[in-house]
């Protein structure tokens, strides 16, 4: 079992920059990490990992991973020269869910993880996400 520790991942800039997502919380079957580097709560990036163990009543273990990346609105000053509190303009989000049947072996789980990692590097998928241009 992996140790609950900070996660360091690169962003998508032309010269990628490392971002440290620090351990933020653990409750029941959910853990979270937060990148607080922006310094403003409304702009904190988050990763959440939720697991639902397999039981006799369900099809297997479910693992959900969610990444959120908020962007702050550019706010001017009001008539008295006061800058209002920062506000989130929008938030990009990725949510991935794995269903890992109780009968799946380690190789099957390695394969599904590799398929997703490699799929995200595929030119058609990248074009659809980055340039909003799905294959025609």
VODREN-824207 format. One record per residue: x, y, z of N, C-alpha, C in turn; residue in three letters. Coordinates in steps of 0.02 Angstrom, whole numbers. Example, Ala and Ser with C-alpha at 12.3 -4.5 7.8 and 13.67 -1.06 7.14 Angstrom:
660_-284_390_615_-225_390_660_-165_390_ALA $
642_-112_354_684_-53_357_645_2_394_SER $
***
This chain:
42_-59_0_0_0_0_44_62_0_UNK $
27_110_-42_65_172_-47_57_214_15_UNK $
109_251_33_106_297_89_71_361_67_UNK $
28_386_110_-8_449_96_42_506_103_UNK $
64_534_46_116_584_45_101_636_-8_UNK $
138_690_-9_130_742_-60_139_712_-129_UNK $
107_744_-179_112_724_-249_141_783_-287_UNK $
193_771_-327_223_823_-368_211_804_-441_UNK $
176_847_-478_163_836_-549_175_900_-588_UNK $
190_891_-652_204_948_-696_139_974_-727_UNK $
139_1039_-743_83_1069_-778_93_1063_-853_UNK $
51_1095_-892_53_1089_-965_86_1148_-1000_UNK $
124_1189_-965_157_1245_-996_210_1221_-1046_UNK $
231_1266_-1092_282_1247_-1141_347_1225_-1107_UNK $
363_1256_-1051_416_1231_-1007_382_1210_-943_UNK $
367_1145_-936_327_1122_-879_357_1140_-812_UNK $
312_1157_-766_331_1176_-698_302_1125_-650_UNK $
341_1104_-600_316_1058_-549_268_1093_-503_UNK $
215_1058_-485_167_1082_-435_162_1030_-380_UNK $
168_1053_-319_164_1007_-261_93_1010_-233_UNK $
61_953_-234_-5_945_-204_8_914_-136_UNK $
-1_954_-83_13_931_-15_-46_892_13_UNK $
-30_845_56_-81_806_91_-130_856_123_UNK $
-195_847_110_-245_894_136_-293_861_186_UNK $
-319_802_169_-367_771_214_-372_696_201_UNK $
-396_661_251_-412_589_246_-476_579_287_UNK $
-527_551_254_-589_535_290_-620_474_257_UNK $
-638_427_297_-668_364_274_-630_336_214_UNK $
-662_335_155_-630_307_96_-609_361_46_UNK $
-593_420_71_-574_476_27_-513_511_55_UNK $
-466_528_10_-408_567_28_-401_624_-22_UNK $
-368_678_-1_-361_736_-45_-294_770_-37_UNK $
-273_802_-91_-212_840_-93_-229_909_-121_UNK $
-192_961_-100_-205_1029_-123_-140_1064_-141_UNK $
-141_1098_-199_-86_1142_-220_-105_1212_-198_UNK $
-73_1237_-147_-89_1302_-118_-42_1358_-144_UNK $
-3_1344_-196_49_1391_-217_22_1459_-239_UNK $
-39_1461_-262_-67_1525_-284_-79_1572_-225_UNK $
-88_1544_-165_-95_1584_-105_-165_1611_-91_UNK $
-212_1596_-135_-281_1620_-127_-327_1559_-128_UNK $
-364_1549_-75_-406_1490_-67_-448_1475_-128_UNK $
-479_1524_-158_-522_1513_-216_-484_1484_-275_UNK $
-418_1491_-276_-377_1466_-331_-339_1402_-317_UNK $
-349_1372_-259_-313_1310_-243_-333_1254_-291_UNK $
-284_1219_-318_-295_1159_-359_-302_1099_-312_UNK $
-344_1051_-331_-356_994_-288_-355_928_-326_UNK $
-334_876_-291_-340_807_-315_-377_769_-260_UNK $
-427_731_-281_-465_690_-233_-465_618_-258_UNK $
-451_571_-213_-452_500_-228_-503_467_-183_UNK $
-553_434_-214_-605_400_-176_-604_327_-195_UNK $
-607_283_-146_-610_212_-160_-672_182_-127_UNK $
-703_136_-162_-759_98_-133_-740_25_-140_UNK $
-726_-7_-84_-704_-77_-86_-758_-123_-114_UNK $
-735_-178_-142_-780_-229_-167_-817_-262_-109_UNK $
-880_-278_-121_-920_-316_-73_-959_-368_-113_UNK $
-995_-410_-78_-1037_-459_-112_-1093_-425_-151_UNK $
-1111_-365_-132_-1168_-330_-163_-1148_-288_-224_UNK $
-1083_-276_-236_-1065_-234_-294_-1018_-272_-341_UNK $
-1003_-241_-397_-966_-275_-450_-891_-277_-439_UNK $
-866_-240_-391_-794_-238_-379_-774_-173_-347_UNK $
-709_-163_-341_-683_-101_-312_-689_-45_-362_UNK $
-713_12_-339_-716_72_-382_-666_122_-356_UNK $
-626_150_-401_-577_201_-384_-592_262_-427_UNK $
-605_319_-395_-618_382_-430_-562_431_-416_UNK $
-538_463_-468_-486_514_-461_-515_578_-493_UNK $
-510_633_-455_-536_697_-480_-482_750_-471_UNK $
-471_789_-524_-423_845_-522_-461_908_-541_UNK $
-454_960_-500_-486_1024_-515_-433_1079_-518_UNK $
-442_1123_-566_-394_1178_-577_-433_1243_-587_UNK $
-447_1279_-533_-485_1341_-539_-442_1398_-567_UNK $
-474_1444_-601_-442_1505_-625_-479_1564_-596_UNK $
-441_1612_-572_-471_1670_-539_-490_1723_-589_UNK $
-544_1758_-574_-567_1814_-615_-520_1873_-605_UNK $
-511_1913_-656_-473_1975_-650_-521_2029_-627_UNK $
-509_2054_-568_-555_2103_-539_-521_2171_-535_UNK $
-558_2221_-553_-532_2289_-547_-548_2316_-478_UNK $
-537_2379_-469_-553_2411_-405_-622_2444_-411_UNK $
-656_2451_-355_-720_2485_-356_-709_2561_-355_UNK $
-763_2598_-352_-758_2671_-356_-718_2702_-298_UNK $
-713_2666_-243_-674_2692_-186_-602_2667_-187_UNK $
-582_2631_-241_-513_2608_-248_-499_2542_-212_UNK $
-551_2508_-189_-542_2445_-153_-548_2387_-203_UNK $
-500_2341_-199_-502_2281_-240_-543_2228_-203_UNK $
-596_2200_-234_-636_2150_-200_-598_2084_-191_UNK $
-624_2041_-148_-593_1976_-137_-590_1937_-202_UNK $
-539_1896_-209_-531_1854_-269_-591_1808_-277_UNK $
-611_1797_-339_-666_1753_-354_-645_1705_-409_UNK $
-673_1645_-407_-660_1596_-458_-699_1614_-521_UNK $
-664_1620_-577_-697_1634_-641_-726_1569_-670_UNK $
-687_1515_-667_-707_1449_-691_-659_1398_-663_UNK $
-676_1335_-675_-634_1280_-651_-633_1225_-702_UNK $
-573_1205_-725_-569_1146_-767_-566_1085_-722_UNK $
-590_1030_-747_-599_971_-705_-589_908_-746_UNK $
-557_859_-716_-552_793_-745_-573_743_-692_UNK $
-618_699_-710_-639_647_-663_-636_580_-699_UNK $
-600_534_-670_-590_468_-699_-612_415_-649_UNK $
-647_366_-674_-672_313_-631_-648_245_-657_UNK $
-622_204_-612_-602_136_-629_-648_88_-593_UNK $
-674_38_-628_-710_-16_-597_-666_-77_-603_UNK $
-645_-104_-546_-596_-158_-544_-631_-219_-515_UNK $
-657_-264_-558_-695_-322_-535_-656_-363_-485_UNK $
-692_-394_-439_-660_-435_-388_-616_-490_-418_UNK $
-634_-514_-476_-596_-568_-508_-537_-543_-550_UNK $
-528_-477_-555_-473_-451_-597_-406_-465_-564_UNK $
-357_-482_-606_-290_-494_-578_-249_-430_-585_UNK $
-190_-431_-555_-147_-372_-554_-130_-349_-625_UNK $
-118_-396_-671_-101_-377_-740_-158_-340_-774_UNK $
-219_-362_-763_-277_-327_-792_-281_-256_-766_UNK $
-265_-246_-702_-267_-179_-672_-209_-136_-698_UNK $
-151_-166_-707_-94_-130_-738_-112_-110_-810_UNK $
-144_-155_-846_-161_-141_-916_-211_-83_-921_UNK $
-264_-82_-881_-313_-29_-887_-283_38_-869_UNK $
-238_39_-820_-203_101_-802_-159_124_-860_UNK $
-122_78_-891_-79_95_-948_-120_119_-1008_UNK $
-178_88_-1020_-220_110_-1076_-241_183_-1066_UNK $
-261_199_-1005_-283_268_-992_-224_317_-999_UNK $
-167_301_-969_-109_345_-973_-88_356_-1046_UNK $
-87_303_-1085_-67_309_-1155_-121_342_-1197_UNK $
-184_330_-1181_-239_363_-1217_-234_439_-1210_UNK $
-218_462_-1150_-213_534_-1139_-155_566_-1177_UNK $
-107_525_-1199_-51_550_-1239_-65_546_-1314_UNK $
-122_516_-1333_-140_507_-1403_-158_575_-1435_UNK $
-134_586_-1496_-144_651_-1530_-219_668_-1538_UNK $
-261_619_-1555_-331_633_-1565_-365_654_-1499_UNK $
-347_621_-1446_-376_638_-1381_-350_706_-1358_UNK $
-285_718_-1367_-257_783_-1348_-289_840_-1387_UNK $
-300_831_-1453_-332_882_-1493_-403_897_-1469_UNK $
-439_844_-1450_-507_853_-1426_-508_892_-1360_UNK $
-459_880_-1317_-457_914_-1252_-426_984_-1258_UNK $
-369_989_-1289_-332_1052_-1290_-360_1101_-1341_UNK $
-374_1077_-1401_-397_1122_-1455_-472_1117_-1468_UNK $
-508_1079_-1427_-580_1069_-1435_-597_1044_-1506_UNK $
-555_1002_-1533_-562_978_-1602_-563_902_-1604_UNK $
-622_871_-1594_-626_798_-1598_-612_773_-1669_UNK $
-595_710_-1677_-582_682_-1744_-644_689_-1788_UNK $
-631_700_-1852_-687_704_-1901_-682_649_-1951_UNK $
***
